[in-house]
Amino acid sequence: MKKRIRLTVAYDGTAYCGWQIQNNGKTIQGELNRCLEELLGHPVETMGASRTDAGVHALGNVAVFDTDSRIPAEKFSYALNQRLPDDIRIQDSQEVDPDFHPRYRESEKTYRYQILNRRFPLPTQRLYSYFYHYPLDAAKMQEAASILVGRHDFASFCGAGAQVKTTVRLVTGFSVERKGDMICLQVSGRGFLYNMVRIFAGTLIEVGNGVYPPEHVQEILDARDRGAAGPTAPACGLTLLGIRFLET
């Protein structure tokens, strides 16, 4: 009898072409499928909650797969971690309802974007933060971030080429905090557009360095034009912290 297994997946995305299987290189999904097929002896297709881009990291992405294996659900995490490369690790595995699909179940995702704001780079932070040497005002960045909380049309913060029915999304929280030389942006919401968080980061950096005042972010929102917002910040600073599935 088939059962559906949910995996909570953490990974360092530096060496990968993103989550989704592609022809041009290694992906997180591809490695998961390969190791599951090696373990179970039959083709397996995982379904992920978030298709993170090349170079983006995760502490709590979620994927499911179907199997008729007699391996207990909680044992899949241990079995997979013996086979996966060191930069991918399963944090939890459990059985879920057969109709549970992580992409179509209503959820709240939380992302963190890290900016190393100091005179010179730190080699140990180069893979997990964006180095920016001009001084940034985190208080002004927080003021601007607060404008983005709520249900808005985020067309100005949607990357080119996105195919979506609507650019309206709900951002449920957005904080900006400086810890020494590191500025941490943390944003939660009920779904995000293509490159949305990285465009948020690029825009808030422009607020932080004085290109425009915090209140200008409202004008960027109202413009509904990608050209009105700041640049797309590099992928290395972005981490998917986790996904909270909401009751239906």
MARBA-3410 file (N, C-alpha, C, O; in Angstrom, 1 decimal):
248
0.9,-1.2,0.0,0.0,0.0,0.0,0.9,1.2,0.0,1.8,1.4,0.8 ~ 0.6,2.2,-0.9,1.4,3.4,-1.0,1.2,4.3,0.2,0.1,4.4,0.7 ~ 2.2,5.0,0.6,2.1,6.0,1.6,2.9,7.2,1.1,3.8,7.1,0.3 ~ 2.6,8.4,1.7,3.3,9.6,1.3,4.2,10.1,2.5,3.7,10.2,3.6 ~ 5.4,10.3,2.2,6.4,10.7,3.2,6.8,12.2,3.0,7.1,12.6,1.9
6.8,12.9,4.1,7.2,14.3,4.0,8.6,14.5,4.6,8.9,13.9,5.7 ~ 9.4,15.1,3.9,10.8,15.4,4.3,11.0,16.9,4.6,10.6,17.7,3.8 ~ 11.7,17.2,5.6,12.2,18.6,5.9,13.6,18.6,5.5,14.4,17.8,6.1 ~ 14.0,19.5,4.5,15.3,19.4,3.9,16.1,20.7,4.2,15.6,21.8,3.9 ~ 17.3,20.5,4.6,18.2,21.6,4.8,19.4,21.5,3.8,19.8,20.4,3.6
19.8,22.6,3.2,20.9,22.5,2.3,21.7,23.8,2.1,21.1,24.9,2.3 ~ 22.9,23.6,1.7,23.8,24.7,1.3,23.7,24.7,-0.2,24.1,23.8,-0.9 ~ 23.0,25.8,-0.8,22.7,25.8,-2.2,23.9,26.2,-3.1,23.7,26.4,-4.3 ~ 25.1,26.5,-2.5,26.2,27.1,-3.3,26.5,26.3,-4.5,26.7,26.9,-5.6 ~ 26.6,25.0,-4.4,27.1,24.1,-5.5,25.9,23.7,-6.5,26.2,22.8,-7.3
24.7,24.2,-6.3,23.6,23.6,-7.0,22.9,24.7,-7.9,23.0,25.9,-7.6 ~ 22.3,24.2,-9.0,21.5,25.0,-9.9,20.1,25.2,-9.4,19.2,25.3,-10.2 ~ 19.9,25.3,-8.1,18.6,25.5,-7.5,17.9,24.2,-7.1,18.6,23.1,-7.1 ~ 16.7,24.2,-6.7,15.9,23.1,-6.3,15.5,22.2,-7.5,15.8,21.0,-7.4 ~ 14.9,22.7,-8.5,14.2,22.0,-9.5,15.2,21.3,-10.5,16.2,21.9,-10.9
14.9,20.1,-10.8,15.7,19.3,-11.8,15.9,20.1,-13.1,14.9,20.6,-13.6 ~ 17.1,20.2,-13.5,17.5,20.9,-14.8,18.5,20.0,-15.6,19.1,19.1,-15.0 ~ 18.6,20.3,-16.8,19.6,19.6,-17.7,21.0,20.1,-17.5,21.9,19.4,-17.9 ~ 21.2,21.3,-17.0,22.5,21.9,-17.0,23.3,21.8,-15.7,24.3,22.5,-15.6 ~ 22.9,20.9,-14.8,23.7,20.8,-13.6,23.0,20.1,-12.5,21.8,19.8,-12.6
23.7,20.0,-11.4,23.1,19.3,-10.2,22.1,20.2,-9.5,22.2,21.4,-9.5 ~ 21.0,19.6,-9.0,20.0,20.3,-8.3,19.7,19.5,-7.0,20.0,18.3,-6.9 ~ 19.0,20.2,-6.1,18.7,19.5,-4.8,17.7,18.4,-5.0,17.8,17.3,-4.5 ~ 16.6,18.7,-5.8,15.6,17.7,-6.2,16.3,16.5,-6.8,15.9,15.3,-6.6 ~ 17.2,16.7,-7.7,17.9,15.7,-8.5,18.6,14.7,-7.5,18.6,13.5,-7.7
19.3,15.3,-6.5,20.1,14.5,-5.6,19.1,13.7,-4.7,19.4,12.6,-4.3 ~ 18.0,14.3,-4.3,17.0,13.6,-3.4,16.5,12.4,-4.2,16.4,11.3,-3.7 ~ 16.0,12.7,-5.5,15.5,11.6,-6.3,16.5,10.5,-6.5,16.1,9.3,-6.3 ~ 17.7,10.8,-6.7,18.8,9.8,-7.0,19.0,8.9,-5.7,19.1,7.7,-5.8 ~ 19.1,9.6,-4.6,19.3,8.8,-3.3,18.1,8.0,-2.9,18.2,6.9,-2.4
16.9,8.5,-3.2,15.7,7.7,-2.9,15.6,6.5,-3.8,15.2,5.4,-3.4 ~ 15.9,6.7,-5.1,15.9,5.5,-6.0,16.9,4.5,-5.6,16.7,3.3,-5.8 ~ 18.1,5.0,-5.2,19.2,4.0,-4.7,18.7,3.3,-3.5,19.0,2.1,-3.4 ~ 18.0,3.9,-2.6,17.5,3.3,-1.4,16.4,2.3,-1.6,16.3,1.2,-1.1 ~ 15.4,2.7,-2.5,14.2,2.0,-2.7,14.2,1.0,-3.9,13.4,0.1,-3.9
15.1,1.3,-4.8,15.2,0.4,-6.0,14.1,0.6,-7.0,13.9,-0.3,-7.8 ~ 13.4,1.8,-7.0,12.5,2.1,-8.0,12.5,3.6,-8.2,12.9,4.3,-7.3 ~ 12.0,4.1,-9.4,12.0,5.5,-9.6,11.2,6.3,-8.6,10.1,5.8,-8.3 ~ 11.7,7.4,-8.2,11.0,8.3,-7.2,11.0,9.7,-7.7,12.0,10.2,-8.2 ~ 9.8,10.4,-7.6,9.8,11.8,-8.0,9.3,12.6,-6.8,8.2,12.5,-6.3
10.2,13.4,-6.2,9.9,14.2,-5.1,9.1,15.5,-5.6,9.3,15.9,-6.7 ~ 8.3,16.0,-4.7,7.5,17.3,-5.0,7.9,18.3,-3.9,7.6,18.0,-2.7 ~ 8.5,19.4,-4.2,8.9,20.3,-3.3,8.0,21.5,-3.0,7.2,21.8,-3.9 ~ 8.1,22.1,-1.8,7.2,23.3,-1.5,7.8,24.5,-2.1,7.0,25.4,-2.6 ~ 9.1,24.7,-2.2,9.7,26.0,-2.7,10.8,25.6,-3.7,11.7,24.9,-3.3
10.7,26.2,-4.9,11.7,26.0,-5.9,12.8,27.0,-5.8,12.8,28.0,-6.6 ~ 13.6,26.9,-4.8,14.7,27.9,-4.6,15.6,28.0,-5.8,15.9,27.0,-6.4 ~ 16.2,29.2,-6.0,17.0,29.4,-7.1,18.5,28.9,-6.8,18.8,28.5,-5.7 ~ 19.3,28.9,-7.9,20.7,28.6,-7.8,21.4,29.4,-6.7,21.2,30.7,-6.7 ~ 22.1,28.8,-5.8,22.8,29.5,-4.8,22.1,29.9,-3.5,22.7,30.3,-2.6
20.8,29.6,-3.5,19.9,29.9,-2.4,20.0,28.7,-1.4,20.0,27.6,-1.8 ~ 20.0,29.0,-0.1,20.1,28.0,0.9,18.7,27.7,1.6,17.8,28.5,1.4 ~ 18.7,26.7,2.4,17.4,26.4,3.1,17.8,25.6,4.4,18.7,24.8,4.5 ~ 17.0,25.9,5.4,17.1,25.2,6.7,15.8,24.3,6.8,15.8,23.3,7.5 ~ 14.7,24.7,6.1,13.5,23.9,6.3,12.6,23.9,5.0,11.4,24.2,5.1
13.2,23.6,3.9,12.3,23.3,2.7,11.6,22.0,3.0,12.0,21.2,3.8 ~ 10.5,21.8,2.2,9.7,20.6,2.5,9.4,19.9,1.1,9.1,20.5,0.1 ~ 9.5,18.6,1.1,9.3,17.8,-0.1,8.5,16.5,0.3,8.6,16.1,1.5 ~ 7.8,16.0,-0.6,7.1,14.7,-0.3,7.4,13.7,-1.5,7.7,14.1,-2.6 ~ 7.2,12.4,-1.2,7.3,11.4,-2.2,6.4,10.2,-1.8,6.0,10.1,-0.6
6.0,9.4,-2.8,5.2,8.3,-2.5,6.0,7.0,-2.7,6.8,6.9,-3.5 ~ 5.7,6.0,-1.8,6.4,4.8,-1.8,5.5,3.7,-1.2,4.7,4.0,-0.3 ~ 5.7,2.4,-1.6,5.1,1.3,-0.9,6.1,0.5,0.0,5.9,-0.6,0.4 ~ 7.3,1.2,0.2,8.3,0.6,1.0,7.8,0.4,2.5,7.0,1.1,3.0 ~ 8.3,-0.7,3.1,8.0,-1.0,4.5,8.9,-0.2,5.5,8.7,-0.4,6.7
9.8,0.6,5.0,10.7,1.3,5.9,9.8,2.3,6.6,9.0,3.1,6.0 ~ 9.9,2.4,8.0,9.1,3.3,8.8,9.4,4.8,8.3,10.6,5.1,8.0 ~ 8.4,5.6,8.3,8.6,7.0,7.8,9.7,7.7,8.5,10.5,8.4,7.8 ~ 9.8,7.6,9.8,10.8,8.3,10.6,12.3,7.8,10.3,13.2,8.5,10.6 ~ 12.4,6.7,9.7,13.7,6.1,9.4,14.3,6.6,8.0,15.5,6.5,7.8
13.5,7.2,7.2,13.9,7.7,5.9,15.0,8.8,6.1,15.9,8.9,5.3 ~ 14.8,9.7,7.1,15.8,10.7,7.4,17.2,10.1,7.6,18.2,10.6,7.0 ~ 17.3,9.1,8.4,18.6,8.5,8.7,19.2,7.8,7.5,20.4,7.9,7.1 ~ 18.3,7.1,6.7,18.8,6.3,5.6,19.2,7.3,4.5,20.3,7.0,3.8 ~ 18.5,8.4,4.2,18.9,9.3,3.2,20.2,10.1,3.6,21.0,10.3,2.7
20.3,10.4,4.8,21.5,11.2,5.3,22.8,10.4,5.1,23.9,11.0,5.1 ~ 22.7,9.1,5.0,23.9,8.2,4.8,24.3,8.2,3.3,25.4,7.9,3.0 ~ 23.4,8.7,2.5,23.6,8.6,1.0,23.8,10.0,0.4,24.4,10.2,-0.6 ~ 23.1,11.0,1.0,23.2,12.4,0.4,24.6,13.0,0.6,25.3,12.6,1.5 ~ 24.9,13.9,-0.3,26.1,14.7,-0.1,26.1,15.5,1.1,25.0,15.8,1.7
27.3,15.9,1.6,27.3,16.6,2.9,26.6,17.9,3.0,26.2,18.4,4.1 ~ 26.3,18.6,1.8,25.7,19.9,1.8,24.1,19.7,1.7,23.5,20.7,1.5 ~ 23.6,18.5,1.8,22.1,18.3,1.9,21.9,17.4,3.1,22.5,16.3,3.2 ~ 21.0,17.7,4.0,20.6,16.9,5.1,19.1,16.9,5.4,18.5,18.0,5.5 ~ 18.5,15.8,5.6,17.1,15.7,6.0,17.1,15.9,7.5,17.8,15.3,8.3
16.2,16.8,7.9,16.0,17.2,9.3,14.9,16.4,10.0,14.8,16.3,11.2 ~ 13.9,15.9,9.1,12.8,15.2,9.7,12.1,14.4,8.6,12.1,14.9,7.4 ~ 11.5,13.3,8.9,10.7,12.5,7.9,9.5,11.9,8.6,9.7,11.4,9.7 ~ 8.4,12.1,8.0,7.2,11.6,8.7,6.1,11.3,7.6,6.1,11.8,6.5 ~ 5.2,10.4,7.9,4.1,10.1,7.0,3.0,11.1,7.1,2.7,11.6,8.2
2.4,11.5,6.0,1.4,12.5,5.9,0.2,11.9,5.1,0.3,10.8,4.5 ~ -0.9,12.6,5.1,-2.1,12.2,4.3,-1.7,12.0,2.8,-0.9,12.8,2.3 ~ -2.3,11.1,2.1,-2.0,10.8,0.7,-2.2,12.0,-0.2,-1.6,12.1,-1.2 ~ -3.1,12.9,0.2,-3.4,14.1,-0.6,-2.6,15.3,-0.2,-2.8,16.4,-0.8 ~ -1.7,15.2,0.7,-0.9,16.4,1.2,0.1,16.7,0.1,0.9,15.9,-0.3
0.0,18.0,-0.4,1.0,18.4,-1.5,1.5,19.8,-1.0,0.8,20.7,-0.8 ~ 2.9,19.9,-0.7,3.4,21.1,-0.1,3.3,22.3,-0.9,3.3,23.4,-0.4 ~ 3.1,22.2,-2.2,3.0,23.4,-3.0,1.6,24.0,-3.1,1.4,25.2,-3.3 ~ 0.6,23.1,-2.8,-0.8,23.5,-3.0,-1.5,23.7,-1.6,-2.6,24.1,-1.6 ~ -0.8,23.3,-0.5,-1.4,23.5,0.8,-1.0,24.9,1.2,0.1,25.4,1.1
-2.0,25.6,1.8,-1.8,27.0,2.2,-0.7,27.0,3.3,-0.7,26.2,4.2 ~ 0.2,27.9,3.1,1.4,28.0,4.1,1.9,29.4,4.2,1.6,30.3,3.5 ~ 2.8,29.5,5.2,3.5,30.7,5.5,5.0,30.4,5.4,5.5,29.6,6.2 ~ 5.7,31.0,4.5,7.1,30.8,4.4,7.9,32.0,5.1,7.4,33.1,5.1 ~ 9.1,31.6,5.6,9.9,32.6,6.3,11.3,32.6,5.6,11.9,31.5,5.6
11.8,33.7,5.2,13.1,33.8,4.5,14.0,34.8,5.4,13.5,35.7,6.0 ~ 15.3,34.5,5.3,16.2,35.5,5.9,17.2,35.9,4.8,17.7,35.1,4.0 ~ 17.5,37.2,4.7,18.5,37.7,3.8,19.6,38.4,4.7,19.3,39.3,5.5 ~ 20.9,38.0,4.5,22.0,38.5,5.3,22.9,39.4,4.5,23.3,39.1,3.4 ~ 23.2,40.6,5.0,24.1,41.6,4.4,25.2,41.8,5.3,25.1,42.3,6.4
26.4,41.5,4.9,27.6,41.8,5.6,28.1,43.2,5.3,28.5,43.5,4.2 ~ 27.9,44.1,6.3,28.1,45.5,6.1,29.3,46.0,6.9,29.2,46.4,8.0 ~ 30.4,45.9,6.2,31.7,46.3,6.9,32.7,46.8,5.8,32.4,46.7,4.6 ~ 33.9,47.2,6.2,34.8,47.8,5.3,35.4,46.7,4.3,35.5,47.0,3.1 ~ 35.7,45.5,4.9,36.3,44.5,4.0,35.5,43.2,4.2,34.8,43.0,5.2
35.5,42.3,3.2,34.8,41.0,3.3,35.4,40.1,4.3,36.5,40.2,4.7 ~ 34.6,39.2,4.8,35.1,38.1,5.6,34.9,36.8,4.8,33.8,36.4,4.4 ~ 36.0,36.1,4.5,36.0,34.9,3.7,35.0,33.8,4.2,34.3,33.1,3.4 ~ 34.8,33.7,5.6,34.0,32.7,6.1,32.5,33.0,5.9,31.6,32.2,6.2 ~ 32.1,34.3,5.5,30.8,34.6,5.3,30.4,34.8,3.8,29.2,35.1,3.5
31.4,34.5,3.0,31.1,34.9,1.6,30.0,34.0,0.9,29.4,34.5,-0.1 ~ 29.8,32.8,1.4,28.8,31.9,0.8,27.4,32.2,1.4,26.4,31.6,0.8 ~ 27.2,32.9,2.5,26.0,33.0,3.2,25.5,34.4,3.5,24.5,34.6,4.2 ~ 26.2,35.4,2.8,25.7,36.7,3.0,26.2,37.5,1.8,27.1,37.1,1.1 ~ 25.6,38.7,1.6,26.0,39.6,0.5,26.9,40.7,1.1,26.4,41.4,2.0
28.1,40.8,0.7,29.0,41.8,1.2,28.7,43.2,0.6,28.7,43.3,-0.6 ~ 28.5,44.2,1.4,28.2,45.5,1.0,29.0,46.5,1.9,28.8,46.6,3.1 ~ 30.0,47.2,1.3,30.9,48.0,2.1,30.4,49.4,2.4,31.0,50.0,3.4 ~ 29.5,50.0,1.7,29.0,51.3,2.1,28.1,51.2,3.3,27.4,50.3,3.5 ~ 28.2,52.2,4.3,27.4,52.1,5.5,25.9,52.1,5.2,25.4,52.8,4.4
25.2,51.2,5.9,23.8,51.1,5.8,23.1,51.5,7.1,23.6,51.1,8.2 ~ 22.0,52.2,7.0,21.2,52.6,8.1,20.1,51.6,8.3,19.0,51.6,7.6 ~ 20.2,50.7,9.3,19.3,49.6,9.5,17.9,50.1,10.0,16.9,49.5,9.7 ~ 17.9,51.2,10.7,16.7,51.8,11.2,15.8,52.3,10.0,14.6,52.1,10.0 ~ 16.4,52.9,9.1,15.7,53.4,7.9,15.2,52.2,7.0,14.1,52.2,6.5
16.0,51.2,7.0,15.6,49.9,6.3,14.4,49.3,6.9,13.5,48.8,6.2 ~ 14.4,49.3,8.3,13.2,48.8,9.0,12.0,49.6,8.7,10.9,49.0,8.5 ~ 12.1,50.9,8.7,11.0,51.8,8.4,10.4,51.5,7.0,9.2,51.4,6.8 ~ 11.3,51.2,6.0,10.8,50.9,4.7,10.2,49.5,4.6,9.2,49.3,3.9 ~ 10.8,48.6,5.3,10.3,47.2,5.3,8.9,47.1,5.9,8.1,46.3,5.4
8.6,48.0,6.9,7.2,48.0,7.5,6.2,48.4,6.5,5.0,47.9,6.6 ~ 6.5,49.2,5.5,5.6,49.6,4.4,5.1,48.4,3.6,4.0,48.3,3.0 ~ 6.0,47.4,3.5,5.8,46.2,2.7,4.9,45.2,3.3,4.4,44.2,2.7 ~ 4.7,45.3,4.6,3.8,44.3,5.4,2.4,44.6,5.0,1.9,45.7,4.9 ~ 1.6,43.5,4.8,0.2,43.5,4.4,0.0,42.9,3.0,0.9,42.4,2.4
-1.2,43.0,2.6,-1.6,42.5,1.2,-1.5,43.6,0.2,-2.2,44.6,0.3 ~ -0.6,43.4,-0.7,-0.3,44.4,-1.8,-0.1,43.8,-3.1,0.0,42.5,-3.2 ~ -0.2,44.6,-4.1,0.2,44.2,-5.5,1.7,44.4,-5.5,2.2,45.5,-5.6 ~ 2.5,43.3,-5.6,3.9,43.4,-5.5,4.6,43.3,-6.9,5.7,42.7,-7.1 ~ 3.9,43.8,-7.9,4.4,43.7,-9.3,5.8,44.4,-9.4,6.6,43.9,-10.2
6.0,45.4,-8.7,7.3,46.1,-8.7,8.5,45.2,-8.2,9.6,45.5,-8.4 ~ 8.1,44.2,-7.4,9.1,43.3,-6.8,9.0,41.9,-7.3,9.4,40.9,-6.7 ~ 8.6,41.8,-8.6,8.5,40.5,-9.2,9.5,40.4,-10.4,9.6,41.3,-11.2 ~ 10.4,39.4,-10.4,11.4,39.2,-11.4,10.8,39.0,-12.8,9.7,38.5,-12.9 ~ 11.6,39.4,-13.8,11.1,39.3,-15.2,10.9,37.8,-15.5,11.7,37.0,-15.1
9.9,37.5,-16.3,9.7,36.2,-16.8,8.8,35.3,-15.9,8.5,34.2,-16.2 ~ 8.3,35.9,-14.8,7.4,35.1,-13.9,6.1,34.9,-14.6,5.5,35.9,-15.1 ~ 5.6,33.7,-14.5,4.2,33.4,-15.0,3.3,33.2,-13.9,3.2,32.0,-13.4 ~ 2.6,34.2,-13.5,1.6,34.1,-12.4,0.3,34.7,-12.8,0.2,35.7,-13.6 ~ -0.8,34.3,-12.1,-2.1,34.8,-12.4,-2.3,36.2,-11.8,-3.0,37.1,-12.3
-1.6,36.4,-10.6,-1.7,37.7,-9.9,-0.4,37.9,-9.2,0.2,37.0,-8.8 ~ -0.1,39.2,-9.1,1.1,39.6,-8.3,0.7,40.1,-6.9,1.6,40.7,-6.2 ~ -0.5,39.9,-6.5,-1.0,40.2,-5.2,-0.5,39.2,-4.2,-0.8,38.0,-4.4 ~ 0.2,39.6,-3.1,0.6,38.6,-2.1,0.4,39.2,-0.7,0.3,40.5,-0.6 ~ 0.5,38.4,0.3,0.3,38.8,1.7,1.7,38.6,2.4,2.1,37.5,2.6
2.3,39.7,2.8,3.5,39.7,3.7,3.0,39.9,5.1,2.4,40.9,5.5 ~ 3.3,38.9,6.0,2.8,38.9,7.3,3.8,39.5,8.3,3.3,39.8,9.5 ~ 5.0,39.6,8.0,6.0,40.2,8.9,7.3,40.5,8.2,7.7,39.8,7.3 ~ 8.0,41.6,8.7,9.2,41.9,8.0,10.1,42.7,9.0,9.7,43.8,9.5 ~ 11.2,42.1,9.4,12.1,42.8,10.4,13.5,43.0,9.8,13.9,42.2,9.0
14.1,44.0,10.2,15.5,44.3,9.9,16.3,44.6,11.1,15.9,45.4,11.9 ~ 17.3,43.8,11.3,18.1,43.9,12.6,19.6,43.8,12.3,20.0,43.0,11.5 ~ 20.3,44.7,12.9,21.8,44.7,12.8,22.4,44.0,14.0,22.0,44.3,15.1 ~ 23.2,43.0,13.7,24.0,42.3,14.7,25.5,42.4,14.4,26.0,41.7,13.6 ~ 26.1,43.5,15.0,27.5,43.7,14.7,27.6,44.2,13.2,26.9,45.2,12.8
28.4,43.5,12.4,28.5,43.9,11.0,27.5,43.2,10.1,27.4,43.5,8.9 ~ 26.6,42.4,10.7,25.6,41.7,9.8,24.2,42.3,10.0,23.7,42.5,11.1 ~ 23.6,42.6,8.8,22.2,43.1,8.8,21.4,41.9,8.4,21.6,41.4,7.3 ~ 20.4,41.6,9.2,19.5,40.4,8.9,18.1,40.9,8.5,17.5,41.6,9.4 ~ 17.7,40.6,7.3,16.3,40.9,6.9,15.5,39.6,7.1,16.0,38.5,6.6
14.4,39.6,7.8,13.6,38.4,7.9,12.2,38.7,7.5,11.6,39.6,8.1 ~ 11.7,38.0,6.5,10.3,38.3,6.0,9.5,37.0,5.9,10.0,35.9,5.5 ~ 8.3,37.1,6.3,7.3,36.0,6.3,6.1,36.4,5.4,5.7,37.5,5.4 ~ 5.5,35.4,4.7,4.4,35.7,3.9,3.7,34.5,3.4,4.2,33.3,3.5 ~ 2.5,34.7,2.8,1.7,33.6,2.3,2.0,33.4,0.8,1.2,33.7,0.0
3.3,33.1,0.5,3.7,32.9,-0.9,4.4,34.1,-1.4,4.2,35.3,-1.0 ~ 5.4,33.9,-2.2,6.3,34.9,-2.7,6.4,34.8,-4.3,6.4,33.7,-4.8 ~ 6.6,35.9,-4.9,6.8,36.0,-6.3,8.3,35.7,-6.7,9.2,35.6,-5.8 ~ 8.6,35.4,-7.9,9.9,35.1,-8.4,10.9,36.2,-8.1,10.7,37.4,-8.5 ~ 11.9,35.9,-7.3,13.0,36.9,-6.9,12.5,38.0,-5.9,13.2,39.0,-5.7
11.3,37.8,-5.4,10.7,38.9,-4.6,11.5,39.3,-3.4,11.7,40.4,-3.1 ~ 12.0,38.3,-2.6,12.8,38.6,-1.4,14.1,39.3,-1.8,14.6,40.2,-1.1 ~ 14.7,38.8,-2.8,16.0,39.4,-3.3,15.8,40.8,-3.8,16.7,41.6,-3.6 ~ 14.7,41.1,-4.4,14.4,42.5,-4.8,14.0,43.4,-3.6,14.4,44.5,-3.6 ~ 13.3,42.8,-2.6,13.2,43.5,-1.4,14.5,43.9,-0.8,14.7,45.1,-0.5
15.5,43.0,-0.8,16.8,43.2,-0.2,17.5,44.3,-1.0,18.0,45.2,-0.4 ~ 17.5,44.2,-2.3,18.1,45.2,-3.1,17.5,46.6,-3.0,18.2,47.6,-3.0 ~ 16.2,46.7,-2.8,15.5,47.9,-2.6,15.8,48.5,-1.2,16.1,49.7,-1.1 ~ 15.8,47.7,-0.2,16.1,48.2,1.2,17.6,48.6,1.3,17.9,49.5,2.1 ~ 18.5,48.0,0.6,19.8,48.5,0.6,19.9,49.9,0.0,20.7,50.7,0.6
19.1,50.2,-1.0,19.1,51.6,-1.5,18.5,52.6,-0.5,19.0,53.7,-0.5 ~ 17.6,52.1,0.3,17.1,53.0,1.4,18.2,53.2,2.4,18.4,54.3,2.9 ~ 18.8,52.1,2.8,19.8,52.1,3.8,21.0,53.0,3.5,21.7,53.5,4.3 ~ 21.4,53.1,2.2,22.5,53.9,1.8,22.1,55.3,1.3,23.0,56.1,0.9 ~ 20.8,55.6,1.5,20.4,57.0,1.2,20.0,57.4,-0.2,19.8,58.5,-0.5
19.9,56.4,-1.1,19.5,56.7,-2.5,18.1,57.3,-2.5,17.8,58.2,-3.2 ~ 17.2,56.8,-1.6,15.9,57.4,-1.4,15.4,57.2,0.0,15.8,56.2,0.6 ~ 14.4,58.0,0.5,13.9,57.8,1.8,13.0,56.6,2.0,12.5,56.1,1.0 ~ 12.8,56.1,3.2,12.0,55.0,3.4,10.6,55.1,2.8,10.1,54.1,2.3 ~ 10.0,56.3,2.9,8.6,56.4,2.4,8.5,56.3,0.9,7.4,56.1,0.4
9.6,56.3,0.2,9.6,56.1,-1.3,9.2,54.7,-1.6,8.7,54.5,-2.8 ~ 9.3,53.8,-0.7,8.9,52.4,-1.0,7.4,52.3,-1.3,7.0,51.5,-2.1 ~ 6.6,53.2,-0.7,5.2,53.2,-1.0,5.0,53.6,-2.5,4.1,53.0,-3.1 ~ 5.8,54.5,-3.0,5.7,54.9,-4.4,6.1,53.8,-5.3,5.5,53.6,-6.4 ~ 7.1,53.0,-4.9,7.6,51.8,-5.6,6.4,50.8,-5.7,6.2,50.3,-6.8
5.8,50.6,-4.6,4.7,49.6,-4.6,3.6,50.1,-5.5,3.0,49.3,-6.3 ~ 3.2,51.4,-5.4,2.1,51.9,-6.2,2.4,51.9,-7.7,1.5,51.8,-8.5 ~ 3.7,51.9,-8.1,4.1,52.0,-9.5,3.7,50.7,-10.2,3.5,50.7,-11.4 ~ 3.8,49.6,-9.5,3.5,48.2,-10.1,4.4,48.0,-11.3,4.0,47.6,-12.4 ~ 5.7,48.4,-11.2,6.6,48.4,-12.3,8.0,47.9,-11.8,8.6,48.6,-10.9
8.5,46.8,-12.3,9.8,46.3,-11.8,10.9,47.3,-11.9,11.8,47.3,-11.1 ~ 10.8,48.2,-12.9,11.9,49.2,-13.0,11.9,50.2,-11.9,12.9,51.0,-11.8 ~ 10.8,50.3,-11.1,10.8,51.3,-10.1,11.6,50.9,-8.8,12.0,51.7,-8.0 ~ 11.7,49.5,-8.6,12.4,49.0,-7.4,13.9,48.9,-7.6,14.4,49.2,-8.7 ~ 14.5,48.5,-6.6,16.0,48.4,-6.6,16.4,47.1,-7.3,15.6,46.4,-7.8
17.7,46.9,-7.3,18.3,45.7,-8.0,18.0,44.4,-7.3,17.6,44.4,-6.1 ~ 18.1,43.3,-8.0,17.9,42.0,-7.4,19.2,41.6,-6.6,20.3,41.5,-7.3 ~ 19.2,41.5,-5.3,20.4,41.2,-4.5,20.8,39.8,-4.8,20.0,38.9,-5.2 ~ 22.1,39.5,-4.7,22.7,38.1,-5.0,22.0,37.0,-4.2,21.5,37.2,-3.1 ~ 22.0,35.8,-4.8,21.4,34.7,-4.2,22.0,34.2,-2.9,21.3,33.7,-2.0
23.3,34.4,-2.7,24.1,33.8,-1.6,23.6,34.3,-0.3,23.7,33.5,0.7 ~ 23.0,35.5,-0.2,22.5,36.0,1.1,21.2,35.4,1.6,20.8,35.7,2.7 ~ 20.5,34.6,0.7,19.1,34.2,1.0,19.0,32.8,1.5,19.7,31.9,1.0 ~ 18.3,32.6,2.6,18.0,31.3,3.2,16.5,31.1,3.5,15.9,32.0,4.1 ~ 15.9,30.0,3.0,14.6,29.7,3.4,14.6,29.1,4.8,15.1,28.0,4.9
14.1,29.8,5.8,14.2,29.3,7.2,13.3,28.2,7.4,13.6,27.2,8.1 ~ 12.0,28.3,6.9,11.1,27.3,7.2,9.7,27.6,6.6,9.5,28.7,6.1 ~ 8.8,26.6,6.6,7.5,26.7,6.1,6.5,26.2,7.1,6.6,25.1,7.7 ~ 5.5,27.0,7.4,4.5,26.6,8.4,3.2,26.4,7.6,2.6,27.3,6.9 ~ 2.7,25.2,7.6,1.5,24.8,6.9,0.3,25.2,7.8,0.2,24.9,9.0
-0.7,25.8,7.1,-1.9,26.3,7.9,-3.0,25.3,7.8,-3.1,24.5,6.9 ~ -3.8,25.4,8.8,-4.9,24.5,8.9,-6.0,24.8,7.8,-6.2,26.0,7.6 ~ -6.5,23.8,7.2,-7.5,24.0,6.2,-8.9,23.4,6.6,-9.8,23.4,5.9
END
